[in-house]
Amino acid sequence: MQNKTIFITGSSRGIGKAIALRLAKEGANIVIAAKTVEPHPKLDGTIYTAAKEVEQAGGQALPIQVDIRNEENVKAAI
């Protein structure tokens, strides 16, 4: 995965973030595409905290706020 760029939706937390971290360990560049830019009182993780973890794992990160329910958001992110 060295130098490959991977676009992962929902990667600010949960399984999306786990996939991002795993690929980052293999040297991938990760686009963190998720809605969360402000911390949630009950759920950990934002696109920025996930990006920091990806970089600590060895990858490069690009956090982008995207609501995949909105077609224009998705087009703009791509």
N, C-alpha and C positions, 0 to 999 in steps of 0.2 A: 504494500500500500504506500510505499515511499513516494512522496511527491504527487500522489493522487489527490484530487479534490472531491470531497464527498458532501452532498447537500442533505442534511438530516432534519426533517421536520419534527417538532416536539422534543427537541434535544436539550431543553433547559433543565429537564429532570426526568426521572424514571428510566424506562428502557431505552428511550432515545439518547439520553445522556450516557448510559452505559455503553451503547454501541459507539458513540462518539469517542469516549475515553479509550475503548479497546482499539479502535482504528488509529487514534492519535499515538498510541504506544508503538504502532507500526510505522509511524512517520507520515500519516495522512494529514492533509489540510482539511479542516472541518468547517462547513458553514452551519452555524448554530441558528436554525430557523424556527422561531417559536414566538408566542405572544408576550411572554412575561419579561417586562423590563423593570418593573418595580417589585420589590419583595412582597410576597403574600404572607399574611399573618399566620397561616397554618401550614403552608407548603414551602419547603426550601427550594431555592434556585431561581435564577434569572438567566437571560441569555448572556449576561456579562459574567456572572459567577461560573457558568458552565464553560465559557470561553477561557477563563483563567485556569480552570482545571484541565482543559484540553491542552493548553500551552504547557502546564506543569507536567503533563503526561508525555510531552515530546512532540506534539503536533502544532500546527498553526491554526488559529481560529479566526473566523469572521462572524460576529454576532449580528443577526439581522432580525428585526421585529417583523413577524409574518403571522397573519391570521389566515390559516389555510381555508377557512370557510368563505373568504373574500377573494374572488378570482383576480381582481385588480391588484391586491396585495401580493398574490403569488406571481403574477406577471412581472410586477415591479422588482421582486426579489430575484427572479431569474435574470 
